[in-house]
């Protein structure tokens, strides 16, 4: 995997009279982990959606290695190397874990979309994927990385939420992203799974990928991130190194004190 620079410049998103994201700029650099934190309603998910192409900002631009991709769809951005996971799980429940990951490897293929979509439909109805040697190697390496070897032949729908988070992450990794956006990847994970996730995120970044995560687990964020952006009420209130953001008075007041009181 190789990395690319993802940049949001002056992103603004309104819903009627409500400004969910107000002139926010963020950068995810190749080979680093960037985290976005803030209380519920801060605008994190909306900003995330604008960066992935699921929503179109009312103002501002999204750049990938300097190329303006603001008007591109999420599918087009995926083809350019932007991978993502979802806050609400998006796996194929009737397919095995291995075949779920094979979807990601297959989508990386440069072959015709009709062929790739046909294979996906067959997979959903229980017909196994016939992957290239490269795809099989990618799936195998990812299964090992995420410690999903033992459930590779298990239908995804039979697995708990925490494991499905890893399956979804695995599918995104198999697509060979240059930028990886993770939406609350630790949700539903136990302590062991969270520790493994931290290892995976660091390893992915070490391979040059730009990783951007939205996450409520502040311990994970401050352990794994190189840069942290903190939002509140749609605006950016602090950014920088994790220790600096953690100590910022506005972040303490808007988020960390609340998190501590909720613990």
N, C-alpha and C positions, 0 to 999 in steps of 0.2 A: 504494500500500500504506500502511496505517496500523498503528500498533503497539498492543500490549497488554502488561501487566505479568504475567509468570509467576513464581510464587513457590512454592518447596517449603519447608515448615515442619516441622522435626523428623522428616524422613523416615528411617524404619527399615525394613530388609528383611532377613528371616532365611530361611535354608534349613536346616531341621533345627536342629542345634546351632551352625551358622555364621551370624554376623551380618555380612552383606555390606555393609550401609550402616547406620551407627549414629548416629541422631539428627543428621542433616545438614540444614542450612538454606541455601538459595541463592535469589538473586533475579536475574532477567533483566529489565532495565528497557527500555522502548521507546526506540529511537534509539541503543542502545548495543550493544557486543559484549562478551559475557561468556564466559569460557573456563573449562573444567574440566580440570585436569591431575592427573597422579599416575602412579606406576609401575603395571605390570600387576598386577591383583588388588586395586587400591585401592578398587574399588567404583564407579568412574565410570560404567561401562556400566549397572550395575544402577540407579543413581540416575537416569540418562538414561531408562531404561525405565519407571521409576515416574513421571517427569514427563510422558512421552508417553502413558501409559496402557497400555503393553504389559504392565506388571506392576502389581500392586496392593501398596502398602506395608503392612507389618504395623502401623505406627504413623506418625502425621504426616498432614499435609494438603497438597494441591496446589491453589493458587488461581490463577485467571485474572482479572485486574482485580478481585480481591476476591471472586470467585465460587468457591465450593468445587466443584472438579471431580474430587475424589479418586476417586469411585466411577464416573466416566464411562469408557466404553471409548475406545480409541484412535481409532476411527471418529468417535465423538461429539466428541472433542476436535478432530479434524481439521475437522469441520464448524464448530467455533467459531473456527477460524483458526490452529490449531497445526499447522505444517508440519514435516516432518522428512526427513532422509536416513538411510540405513542403513549400518552397518559392512560388512555383506555386501550387495553390490549387488542392487538390486531394480528392474531395468528389464525391458521387454518386448523380448526379443532379436529377434523376427521383425518388429517394427514399426520404421519409420524413426525417426530422431532427431526429426524434426518431429512425427510422430504420438505419440511418447512424451511430448513436451511438451504436445501437444494434450490428452492424458489429464488433465494437471493443470489446464489451462484449462477443460476440460469439467466436471471435478469441482467447479469453483468455481460452476458454474451452479446456479441455484435450481430447476431443472426436476426432474421426477419421477426418483427413483433408478432405476426400471425402464428409462426411456429412456436415462439416462446409462450404465447397465451394459450395455444392448443395444449402444450405440455402441462401448463398449470391446471387447465380444466380436467385433464386426465388424472392429474395428481389428486385433485379434490375428490374425484370419484373412486379413488383407491388404487389407481394404476401407478406402479412405481416409476420414478424418474430414471431415465437412462442418460447419465451425465458423461461428459468428457472426463478424461483422466485428470485434467487440471481442476475441474469442478469437484470431482470426488476428493481430490487432495485438499482443496480448500475447505470442504465440508468437514472432512476428518480432522484437520488441524483446528478448526473452530470448535468442534465438539469437545476436543481435548482441552482447549483453552478455557472453555466455559464449564468444564467438568460435567458435560451432558452425555458422556459416553454410555453410561448405564441405561439411559432412557431413549437412546437413539431410535429404537423401534416401537416406542410407546406413542399412541395417538395423543396429540397435544391436548385434546379436550379432557383427558384423564389426569392431567397434571395440575398441581396447585399454582396459585397466582405467582408466587415468587419464582418458581421454575419457568413459568411462561414468560416472565420478564427476560430471563436469560435466553430463551428460545427466540424471542423477538429481536434481542440484541444480536444473537448469532446470525439471524437472517440478514440483518443490516450489514454486519461485518463481511458476510460472504459475497456481498455485492461490491466489495472493494472500494469503499468510499474514500474520498480525499478530505471530506468534511463529515463529521458524525455528530448529529444533534440528538441528545438524549433527554426525553421528557419524563422526569421523575423515575429514573431507572431503578432506584432502591426501594420503591414502594412495594410492600409485600414480601421483601426479602428478610430472612433471619440474619443473625450476626455473622455466621459463617459465609452465607451467600453474599452479604454486603462486603466482607473482607475480600472475597474472590472478585467481586465486581470492581473494587478499587484496584486490585492487581491488573485486571483486564483493561481498565481505562488507562492506566499508566503505560501498559505495554502497547496499546494501540497508539497513544500519543508518541511513544518512543520510536514508533515506525514512521513518524512524520505526519500522521493525520492530525487535523485540527479538530479537537473535541470541544463541544459546547454542551453543557448540561444545565437543565433547570431541575433543582432538587431542594426538598425541604429538610433532608438530613444534613444539618449544618456540620456535624462531625465529619461526615464523608466529604463534604464540600471543602472544608478547611484542611483536610488531610491530603486531598488529591489535586486541588486546583492550583494552577500557577497564577491565574488572574481571576478576581471575583468582581462582578458587577452587582450592586444592590439597588433594588427598586422599591418605591413606595408611592402609592396613589398615581401610578402611571409615569412617574418621573424617576430618573436616575439620581440617587442620593449619594452614592460613593462608588469608587472603583479603584482597583490597584491590587497590590499583593494581599494575600489572605490575612496576614496579621494586621496590616494597616486597616483593612476594611472591617475586620472584627472589632477593632478598637475605636472605630469612627463613632462619635456621639450620636449622629443621626441614625446609623444602623442599629446601635444599641437601643435607642428609643423606639424605633419603628418595627424592629424585627427580633433581635436577639433576646431582649428582655421578655417579649411576648412568648417566644419559643421556650424560654426557661420556665416561665410561669405555667405553660401548658404541659410541661414534662411531668 
